[in-house]
Every structure is written in C-alpha cells, then in structure tokens.
Amino acid sequence: MSHRSISSFSRVVVVTAAAMLALAPVADAASRDKRFFQSVAGVWKGPGEIVAGKYKGTKFTCSLTGLPPDGDLTGITLDGTCRVGVFSQPMKATISEVGGKYQGQFLDGAEGKGLDIVSGAVTGDRVVMGINRKKLNGAMVARLQNDMAMNITISVKVEDRMIPVIGLKLNRQADAYAGDIKN
C-alpha cells in the first residue's frame, strides 16, 4: 500500500470516527431517555396532596400503570385512577419523543379538560416535562428515589416563579413487563 493510500484511508477513518463521536451524545441521550421510561414502567400506587390554590390540603390516592410504547419508540403511557374519598377520577398521560422533542397530554389535552405536554428532558433519575393549558404554563417533575419509589411534583408558573401545586409519592406495586408483585 502506498503512502498516499494510507493517508487517504487515515482521513476516511478520522472523518468516520469524528462523525460517530459527534452523533454518540445524541444516540446516548436517546437510549438514556428510553432506559428511564422503561424503568418507570409498572404499577404504582400512593398518596398525593394539593399543596396550593383553592383546593389546598386535599389529599388523594392514585393507582397508575405505566407502559412503554411498542418498538423503538421512547416514552410512556400512564393509565389509572386517582381517588378522593368515595370519588374516583380517571387519569391518563401519554408522553412520547417525536423528532427529538417530547410531546403528549394529560387526560384529553388542553383542548379538553387536561393539559398538553409541550417539552421535556431526562436527566439521570429525573424527567421534567413542560405542561400547558391555555394561559397556564408549568412543569411536571418525576424523580425516581430508587427502583421502588417515585415522587412527582406539578408546578405552575405565576409571574416569573414556579409554584408547586400537586405532590405525589408513589410506590411500585408490580413490574409492567412481568406482572410480578414486588415486596
């Protein structure tokens, strides 16, 4: 092999390696996000409380099942109920990554009685989703405490501050994939 052939080959290898390295953070972020959502799949139950606003002090209990989407898609669908006393309210949230951005909705979205998910980011054991309903903007933060516990806080933006309005402490009951009861 001539010096010129080795030099051309070296350039191709360097350019290919540089391209792979440039794309690695994107691919790593996508797989990290997918792993996070897969880790929160399962059956979750626990208490919550409205901590601000007209219904401050209202306590409730939620039971939610999280299922990841089929195939290579990234996201989750949470489905279940939240209960206050004898009254039960269906709850559903769908979060999906589309074109590098997160979108989705709580219940039937902002056009109905719910909220739209307009953005999102996964960082380690936490996901932050931007939420919107008409003139109301806010965020939902879900943080895994460990494999068996997750805290969720929903905050709304008032002027230039984020005010927490709902807090939930959920415990894993079963794995959505296997259906095994966790002790």
GROMACS elastic network, one bead per residue, 0.5 to 0.9 nm:
[ bonds ]
;  ai    aj funct       b0    kb
    1     4     6  0.82333   500
    1     5     6  0.62338   500
    1     6     6  0.68172   500
    2     5     6  0.52081   500
    2     6     6  0.63759   500
    2     7     6  0.86222   500
    3     6     6  0.51640   500
    3     7     6  0.61111   500
    3     8     6  0.86819   500
    4     7     6  0.50402   500
    4     8     6  0.62042   500
    4     9     6  0.85341   500
    5     8     6  0.51481   500
    5     9     6  0.60150   500
    5    10     6  0.84370   500
    6     9     6  0.50078   500
    6    10     6  0.59487   500
    6    11     6  0.85982   500
    7    10     6  0.50109   500
    7    11     6  0.62685   500
    7    12     6  0.87396   500
    8    11     6  0.51608   500
    8    12     6  0.63523   500
    8    13     6  0.87064   500
    9    12     6  0.51339   500
    9    13     6  0.62121   500
    9    14     6  0.86245   500
   10    13     6  0.50480   500
   10    14     6  0.60583   500
   10    15     6  0.85271   500
   11    14     6  0.50418   500
   11    15     6  0.60050   500
   11    16     6  0.83779   500
   12    15     6  0.51745   500
   12    16     6  0.59521   500
   12    17     6  0.84100   500
   13    16     6  0.51030   500
   13    17     6  0.59534   500
   13    18     6  0.84425   500
   14    17     6  0.50816   500
   14    18     6  0.59912   500
   14    19     6  0.85211   500
   15    18     6  0.50578   500
   15    19     6  0.61160   500
   15    20     6  0.85864   500
   16    19     6  0.51232   500
   16    20     6  0.61781   500
   16    21     6  0.86047   500
   17    20     6  0.50601   500
   17    21     6  0.60952   500
   17    22     6  0.85087   500
   18    21     6  0.50767   500
   18    22     6  0.60412   500
   18    23     6  0.86164   500
   19    22     6  0.50479   500
   19    23     6  0.62424   500
   19    24     6  0.85330   500
   20    23     6  0.51867   500
   20    24     6  0.59436   500
   21    25     6  0.74722   500
   22    25     6  0.68169   500
   22    26     6  0.80150   500
   23    26     6  0.54258   500
   23    27     6  0.62839   500
   23    28     6  0.85372   500
   24    27     6  0.50692   500
   24    28     6  0.57699   500
   24    29     6  0.83153   500
   25    29     6  0.58614   500
   25    30     6  0.84524   500
   26    29     6  0.51015   500
   26    30     6  0.61841   500
   26    31     6  0.86853   500
   27    30     6  0.51118   500
   27    31     6  0.62347   500
   27    32     6  0.84837   500
   28    31     6  0.51794   500
   28    32     6  0.59251   500
   28    33     6  0.84908   500
   29    33     6  0.60308   500
   29    34     6  0.85219   500
   29   122     6  0.83827   500
   30    33     6  0.51726   500
   30    34     6  0.62063   500
   30    35     6  0.86519   500
   30    74     6  0.77704   500
   30   100     6  0.84322   500
   31    35     6  0.60889   500
   31    36     6  0.85985   500
   31    74     6  0.84904   500
   32    35     6  0.50985   500
   32    36     6  0.62511   500
   32    37     6  0.88463   500
   32   122     6  0.78945   500
   32   123     6  0.85993   500
   32   124     6  0.81325   500
   33    36     6  0.51038   500
   33    37     6  0.64118   500
   33    38     6  0.86394   500
   33    74     6  0.70138   500
   33    75     6  0.80378   500
   33   121     6  0.81683   500
   33   122     6  0.58126   500
   33   123     6  0.81442   500
   33   124     6  0.87846   500
   33   127     6  0.87961   500
   34    37     6  0.53118   500
   34    38     6  0.61371   500
   34    39     6  0.85584   500
   34    68     6  0.87103   500
   34    72     6  0.85727   500
   34    73     6  0.78318   500
   34    74     6  0.50466   500
   34    75     6  0.67988   500
   35    38     6  0.50534   500
   35    39     6  0.60434   500
   35    40     6  0.88428   500
   35    74     6  0.86997   500
   36    39     6  0.50567   500
   36    40     6  0.65979   500
   36    41     6  0.89992   500
   36    75     6  0.89175   500
   36   122     6  0.75307   500
   36   123     6  0.89547   500
   36   124     6  0.78805   500
   36   125     6  0.71059   500
   36   126     6  0.81674   500
   36   127     6  0.83211   500
   37    40     6  0.52847   500
   37    41     6  0.65290   500
   37    66     6  0.88102   500
   37    67     6  0.86426   500
   37    68     6  0.66879   500
   37    74     6  0.72443   500
   37    75     6  0.58348   500
   37    76     6  0.60927   500
   38    41     6  0.52422   500
   38    42     6  0.87364   500
   38    66     6  0.88532   500
   38    67     6  0.78772   500
   38    68     6  0.60559   500
   38    74     6  0.86642   500
   38    75     6  0.81576   500
   38    76     6  0.78129   500
   39    42     6  0.81817   500
   39   144     6  0.89925   500
   39   147     6  0.76784   500
   40    43     6  0.88213   500
   40    44     6  0.89083   500
   40    66     6  0.67572   500
   40    67     6  0.83533   500
   40    68     6  0.86854   500
   40    76     6  0.83881   500
   40   144     6  0.79495   500
   40   147     6  0.82265   500
   40   150     6  0.84356   500
   40   172     6  0.87635   500
   40   175     6  0.89221   500
   41    44     6  0.87994   500
   41    65     6  0.72102   500
   41    67     6  0.51362   500
   41    68     6  0.63404   500
   41    76     6  0.74317   500
   41    77     6  0.86771   500
   41    78     6  0.84762   500
   41   175     6  0.67511   500
   41   176     6  0.56014   500
   41   177     6  0.76845   500
   42    64     6  0.82017   500
   42    65     6  0.55286   500
   42    66     6  0.50696   500
   42    67     6  0.66992   500
   42   172     6  0.68442   500
   42   173     6  0.73545   500
   42   174     6  0.55491   500
   42   177     6  0.71805   500
   42   178     6  0.89361   500
   42   179     6  0.78548   500
   43    63     6  0.73163   500
   43    64     6  0.57897   500
   43    66     6  0.63467   500
   43    67     6  0.89853   500
   43   171     6  0.83326   500
   43   172     6  0.57342   500
   43   173     6  0.51424   500
   43   175     6  0.63177   500
   43   176     6  0.62963   500
   43   179     6  0.85069   500
   44    62     6  0.79252   500
   44    63     6  0.57381   500
   44    64     6  0.51832   500
   44    65     6  0.61533   500
   44    66     6  0.78560   500
   44   148     6  0.87909   500
   44   149     6  0.84896   500
   44   150     6  0.85795   500
   44   170     6  0.56982   500
   44   171     6  0.53320   500
   44   173     6  0.54903   500
   44   174     6  0.74142   500
   45    61     6  0.72923   500
   45    62     6  0.55223   500
   45    64     6  0.63388   500
   45    65     6  0.87659   500
   45   169     6  0.81201   500
   45   170     6  0.51057   500
   45   171     6  0.54131   500
   45   172     6  0.65997   500
   45   173     6  0.68072   500
   46    60     6  0.85756   500
   46    61     6  0.55254   500
   46    62     6  0.55843   500
   46    63     6  0.67867   500
   46   168     6  0.70143   500
   46   169     6  0.55609   500
   46   171     6  0.59763   500
   46   172     6  0.88197   500
   47    59     6  0.72126   500
   47    60     6  0.57782   500
   47    62     6  0.63403   500
   47   167     6  0.85433   500
   47   168     6  0.58802   500
   47   169     6  0.57687   500
   47   170     6  0.68290   500
   48    58     6  0.84769   500
   48    59     6  0.57897   500
   48    60     6  0.52124   500
   48    61     6  0.58191   500
   48    62     6  0.73197   500
   48    82     6  0.89791   500
   48   152     6  0.89389   500
   48   166     6  0.71388   500
   48   167     6  0.53969   500
   48   169     6  0.62676   500
   48   170     6  0.83717   500
   49    56     6  0.77625   500
   49    57     6  0.63091   500
   49    58     6  0.56256   500
   49    60     6  0.60771   500
   49    61     6  0.84921   500
   49   165     6  0.84131   500
   49   166     6  0.57933   500
   49   167     6  0.54994   500
   49   168     6  0.66473   500
   50    53     6  0.77665   500
   50    55     6  0.64124   500
   50    56     6  0.50087   500
   50    57     6  0.55906   500
   50    58     6  0.53656   500
   50    59     6  0.65796   500
   50    60     6  0.83868   500
   50   164     6  0.88508   500
   50   165     6  0.56887   500
   50   167     6  0.65891   500
   51    55     6  0.79634   500
   51    57     6  0.58597   500
   51    58     6  0.77837   500
   51   164     6  0.69994   500
   51   165     6  0.50079   500
   51   166     6  0.56475   500
   51   167     6  0.71150   500
   52    55     6  0.70318   500
   52    57     6  0.76591   500
   52   163     6  0.80105   500
   52   164     6  0.70246   500
   52   166     6  0.74325   500
   53    56     6  0.52949   500
   53   165     6  0.70472   500
   55    58     6  0.58076   500
   56    59     6  0.87483   500
   56   165     6  0.80593   500
   56   166     6  0.89417   500
   58    84     6  0.79425   500
   59    83     6  0.88533   500
   59    84     6  0.67065   500
   59    85     6  0.87417   500
   60    82     6  0.65557   500
   60    83     6  0.54181   500
   60    85     6  0.74612   500
   60   168     6  0.89755   500
   61    81     6  0.83683   500
   61    82     6  0.54436   500
   61    83     6  0.52435   500
   61    84     6  0.67933   500
   61    85     6  0.89191   500
   61   168     6  0.85001   500
   62    80     6  0.74926   500
   62    81     6  0.56910   500
   62    83     6  0.62358   500
   62    91     6  0.86028   500
   62   168     6  0.83406   500
   62   170     6  0.79983   500
   63    79     6  0.83621   500
   63    80     6  0.56132   500
   63    81     6  0.55593   500
   63    82     6  0.63557   500
   63    83     6  0.85957   500
   63    91     6  0.89758   500
   63   170     6  0.84719   500
   64    78     6  0.60504   500
   64    79     6  0.53593   500
   64    81     6  0.64896   500
   64    82     6  0.82583   500
   64    91     6  0.78352   500
   64    92     6  0.83647   500
   65    77     6  0.79773   500
   65    78     6  0.54162   500
   65    79     6  0.53277   500
   65    80     6  0.61624   500
   65   174     6  0.89312   500
   65   176     6  0.72624   500
   66    76     6  0.63352   500
   66    77     6  0.55135   500
   66    79     6  0.65748   500
   66    80     6  0.89122   500
   66   176     6  0.68832   500
   67    70     6  0.89967   500
   67    75     6  0.87006   500
   67    76     6  0.55426   500
   67    77     6  0.53131   500
   67    78     6  0.65403   500
   67    79     6  0.84551   500
   67   176     6  0.64701   500
   67   177     6  0.82156   500
   68    73     6  0.82021   500
   68    74     6  0.73454   500
   68    75     6  0.59438   500
   68    77     6  0.63010   500
   68    78     6  0.88593   500
   68   176     6  0.89384   500
   69    72     6  0.78822   500
   69    73     6  0.59370   500
   69    74     6  0.67543   500
   69    75     6  0.63358   500
   69    76     6  0.60130   500
   69    77     6  0.73192   500
   69    96     6  0.82735   500
   70    73     6  0.65168   500
   70    74     6  0.88361   500
   71    74     6  0.87012   500
   73    96     6  0.75329   500
   73    97     6  0.72703   500
   73    98     6  0.85829   500
   74    95     6  0.83992   500
   74    96     6  0.58758   500
   74    97     6  0.55350   500
   74    98     6  0.83862   500
   75    94     6  0.76639   500
   75    95     6  0.51466   500
   75    97     6  0.60735   500
   75   102     6  0.83326   500
   76    93     6  0.80903   500
   76    94     6  0.60336   500
   76    95     6  0.53834   500
   76    96     6  0.65874   500
   77    92     6  0.72645   500
   77    93     6  0.56843   500
   77    95     6  0.63201   500
   77    96     6  0.84490   500
   78    91     6  0.77670   500
   78    92     6  0.54314   500
   78    93     6  0.50806   500
   78    94     6  0.64102   500
   78    95     6  0.85946   500
   79    90     6  0.78464   500
   79    91     6  0.58281   500
   79    93     6  0.66050   500
   79    94     6  0.85805   500
   80    89     6  0.86330   500
   80    90     6  0.59430   500
   80    91     6  0.52291   500
   80    92     6  0.63797   500
   81    88     6  0.64008   500
   81    89     6  0.54610   500
   81    92     6  0.80194   500
   82    87     6  0.85363   500
   82    88     6  0.57560   500
   82    89     6  0.53227   500
   82    90     6  0.64894   500
   82    91     6  0.65885   500
   83    86     6  0.69729   500
   83    87     6  0.56281   500
   83    89     6  0.61484   500
   83    90     6  0.87200   500
   84    87     6  0.53003   500
   84    88     6  0.63854   500
   84    89     6  0.83095   500
   85    88     6  0.79221   500
   90   107     6  0.80805   500
   91   106     6  0.75364   500
   91   107     6  0.61474   500
   92   105     6  0.82100   500
   92   106     6  0.57474   500
   92   107     6  0.50043   500
   92   108     6  0.82850   500
   93   104     6  0.73498   500
   93   105     6  0.56363   500
   93   107     6  0.60234   500
   93   108     6  0.87090   500
   94   103     6  0.82242   500
   94   104     6  0.51806   500
   94   105     6  0.55199   500
   94   106     6  0.66153   500
   94   107     6  0.84203   500
   94   117     6  0.85642   500
   95   102     6  0.67819   500
   95   103     6  0.58509   500
   95   105     6  0.68200   500
   95   106     6  0.87402   500
   95   117     6  0.73089   500
   95   129     6  0.89023   500
   96   101     6  0.82461   500
   96   102     6  0.55848   500
   96   103     6  0.56124   500
   96   104     6  0.60988   500
   97   100     6  0.60899   500
   97   101     6  0.53838   500
   97   103     6  0.64046   500
   97   104     6  0.86577   500
   97   120     6  0.86995   500
   98   101     6  0.53926   500
   98   102     6  0.61155   500
   98   103     6  0.70936   500
   99   102     6  0.82154   500
  101   118     6  0.84200   500
  101   119     6  0.63488   500
  101   120     6  0.69795   500
  101   121     6  0.85033   500
  102   117     6  0.73121   500
  102   118     6  0.65888   500
  102   120     6  0.51672   500
  102   121     6  0.76691   500
  102   129     6  0.78434   500
  102   130     6  0.89096   500
  103   116     6  0.75012   500
  103   118     6  0.51134   500
  103   119     6  0.59432   500
  103   120     6  0.75738   500
  103   129     6  0.86280   500
  103   130     6  0.88867   500
  104   109     6  0.78798   500
  104   115     6  0.87112   500
  104   116     6  0.59716   500
  104   118     6  0.70378   500
  104   119     6  0.87535   500
  105   108     6  0.66091   500
  105   110     6  0.76794   500
  105   114     6  0.71557   500
  105   115     6  0.56323   500
  105   117     6  0.51222   500
  105   118     6  0.84426   500
  105   131     6  0.83551   500
  106   109     6  0.55094   500
  106   110     6  0.82138   500
  106   113     6  0.87170   500
  106   114     6  0.52420   500
  106   115     6  0.50735   500
  106   116     6  0.63283   500
  106   117     6  0.74337   500
  106   131     6  0.89755   500
  107   110     6  0.87279   500
  107   112     6  0.80148   500
  107   113     6  0.69503   500
  107   115     6  0.70863   500
  107   116     6  0.89090   500
  108   111     6  0.71600   500
  108   112     6  0.53118   500
  108   113     6  0.61932   500
  108   114     6  0.52722   500
  108   115     6  0.73869   500
  108   116     6  0.84510   500
  109   112     6  0.55527   500
  109   113     6  0.65576   500
  109   117     6  0.81706   500
  109   132     6  0.89314   500
  109   133     6  0.79249   500
  110   113     6  0.63165   500
  110   114     6  0.50402   500
  110   116     6  0.52806   500
  110   132     6  0.70002   500
  110   134     6  0.67756   500
  111   114     6  0.73699   500
  111   115     6  0.80028   500
  111   116     6  0.84451   500
  111   133     6  0.79839   500
  111   134     6  0.84499   500
  112   115     6  0.80976   500
  113   133     6  0.89877   500
  114   133     6  0.73881   500
  115   131     6  0.63139   500
  115   132     6  0.56347   500
  115   133     6  0.51868   500
  115   134     6  0.87661   500
  116   130     6  0.83518   500
  116   131     6  0.55566   500
  116   132     6  0.52166   500
  116   133     6  0.63915   500
  117   120     6  0.78518   500
  117   129     6  0.64648   500
  117   130     6  0.57197   500
  117   132     6  0.65047   500
  117   139     6  0.88346   500
  118   129     6  0.73273   500
  118   130     6  0.53760   500
  118   131     6  0.57665   500
  118   132     6  0.68234   500
  119   128     6  0.82853   500
  119   129     6  0.55721   500
  119   131     6  0.73870   500
  120   127     6  0.71052   500
  120   128     6  0.54451   500
  120   130     6  0.58685   500
  121   126     6  0.84521   500
  121   127     6  0.57063   500
  121   128     6  0.54577   500
  121   129     6  0.66161   500
  121   130     6  0.89535   500
  122   125     6  0.76439   500
  122   126     6  0.58722   500
  122   128     6  0.65414   500
  122   129     6  0.87713   500
  123   126     6  0.53632   500
  123   127     6  0.62182   500
  123   128     6  0.82636   500
  124   127     6  0.80418   500
  125   142     6  0.84251   500
  125   143     6  0.57443   500
  125   144     6  0.54116   500
  125   145     6  0.77368   500
  125   146     6  0.85579   500
  126   141     6  0.70015   500
  126   142     6  0.56571   500
  126   144     6  0.63994   500
  127   140     6  0.80653   500
  127   141     6  0.57507   500
  127   142     6  0.53939   500
  127   143     6  0.65647   500
  128   139     6  0.66121   500
  128   140     6  0.57323   500
  128   142     6  0.66468   500
  128   143     6  0.87525   500
  129   138     6  0.84983   500
  129   139     6  0.54798   500
  129   140     6  0.51508   500
  129   141     6  0.64796   500
  129   142     6  0.86053   500
  130   137     6  0.75004   500
  130   138     6  0.59420   500
  130   140     6  0.65604   500
  130   141     6  0.89301   500
  131   136     6  0.82121   500
  131   137     6  0.58094   500
  131   138     6  0.51009   500
  131   139     6  0.52993   500
  131   140     6  0.69364   500
  131   156     6  0.85510   500
  132   135     6  0.74029   500
  132   136     6  0.56197   500
  132   138     6  0.63455   500
  132   139     6  0.83377   500
  133   136     6  0.50443   500
  133   137     6  0.65800   500
  133   138     6  0.89071   500
  134   137     6  0.80035   500
  136   156     6  0.70161   500
  136   157     6  0.71907   500
  136   158     6  0.86496   500
  137   155     6  0.86676   500
  137   156     6  0.58236   500
  137   157     6  0.56031   500
  137   158     6  0.84978   500
  138   154     6  0.73574   500
  138   155     6  0.54104   500
  138   157     6  0.51939   500
  138   158     6  0.88358   500
  138   162     6  0.70884   500
  138   163     6  0.85536   500
  139   153     6  0.81107   500
  139   154     6  0.58005   500
  139   155     6  0.53432   500
  139   156     6  0.64599   500
  139   157     6  0.81827   500
  139   162     6  0.81707   500
  140   152     6  0.69756   500
  140   153     6  0.57341   500
  140   155     6  0.64365   500
  140   156     6  0.88805   500
  141   151     6  0.80633   500
  141   152     6  0.55728   500
  141   153     6  0.52660   500
  141   154     6  0.64541   500
  141   155     6  0.83186   500
  142   150     6  0.67903   500
  142   151     6  0.57156   500
  142   153     6  0.65943   500
  142   154     6  0.87872   500
  143   146     6  0.88702   500
  143   149     6  0.86357   500
  143   150     6  0.55345   500
  143   151     6  0.53411   500
  143   152     6  0.64571   500
  143   153     6  0.87814   500
  144   147     6  0.69204   500
  144   148     6  0.79873   500
  144   149     6  0.60143   500
  144   151     6  0.65230   500
  144   152     6  0.88634   500
  145   148     6  0.75169   500
  145   149     6  0.52824   500
  145   150     6  0.54042   500
  145   151     6  0.71035   500
  146   149     6  0.54798   500
  146   150     6  0.72091   500
  147   150     6  0.81272   500
  147   172     6  0.77252   500
  148   170     6  0.83635   500
  148   171     6  0.55737   500
  148   173     6  0.79943   500
  148   182     6  0.83658   500
  149   169     6  0.73086   500
  149   170     6  0.57371   500
  149   172     6  0.61127   500
  150   168     6  0.81947   500
  150   169     6  0.60443   500
  150   170     6  0.51847   500
  150   171     6  0.64271   500
  150   172     6  0.80332   500
  151   167     6  0.74007   500
  151   168     6  0.56368   500
  151   170     6  0.61539   500
  151   171     6  0.88341   500
  152   166     6  0.80702   500
  152   167     6  0.57827   500
  152   168     6  0.50171   500
  152   169     6  0.65777   500
  152   170     6  0.79258   500
  153   164     6  0.66456   500
  153   165     6  0.75796   500
  153   166     6  0.57111   500
  153   168     6  0.64392   500
  153   169     6  0.89927   500
  154   163     6  0.85038   500
  154   164     6  0.58298   500
  154   165     6  0.59028   500
  154   166     6  0.51204   500
  154   167     6  0.65412   500
  154   168     6  0.88108   500
  155   162     6  0.58505   500
  155   163     6  0.50946   500
  155   165     6  0.53207   500
  155   166     6  0.69492   500
  155   167     6  0.89511   500
  156   161     6  0.81823   500
  156   162     6  0.54384   500
  156   163     6  0.53460   500
  156   164     6  0.64873   500
  156   165     6  0.69595   500
  157   160     6  0.65624   500
  157   161     6  0.55471   500
  157   163     6  0.61963   500
  157   164     6  0.89045   500
  158   161     6  0.53867   500
  158   162     6  0.62377   500
  158   163     6  0.67904   500
  159   162     6  0.83387   500
  164   167     6  0.75944   500
  172   175     6  0.76627   500
  172   181     6  0.88779   500
  172   182     6  0.71834   500
  173   180     6  0.84390   500
  173   181     6  0.59553   500
  173   182     6  0.56345   500
  173   183     6  0.78861   500
  174   177     6  0.87549   500
  174   178     6  0.79811   500
  174   179     6  0.56066   500
  174   180     6  0.52646   500
  174   182     6  0.53646   500
  174   183     6  0.88876   500
  175   178     6  0.56039   500
  175   179     6  0.50576   500
  175   180     6  0.56260   500
  175   181     6  0.70208   500
  175   182     6  0.74641   500
  176   179     6  0.52818   500
  176   180     6  0.79236   500
  177   180     6  0.82310   500
  178   181     6  0.88567   500
